[in-house]
Amino acid sequence: MSFTILRSIFQIFNVFNYVIEQCLLTSGKFRQLANDLFLENLCL
């Protein structure tokens, strides 16, 4: 019984971790894109 609870908690934690990772990756890409656009406009 407790093993099942632990396993489900672990799975939830994994999903949570994955979501945070994806959010960080996405924000990183957006930041990179914003930097590129800013530099492009600066150079023009």
Protein Blocks (a to p, Z undefined) as FASTA:
>chain_A
ZZmmmmmmmmmmmmmmmmmmmmmmmmmmmmmmmmmmmmmmmmZZ
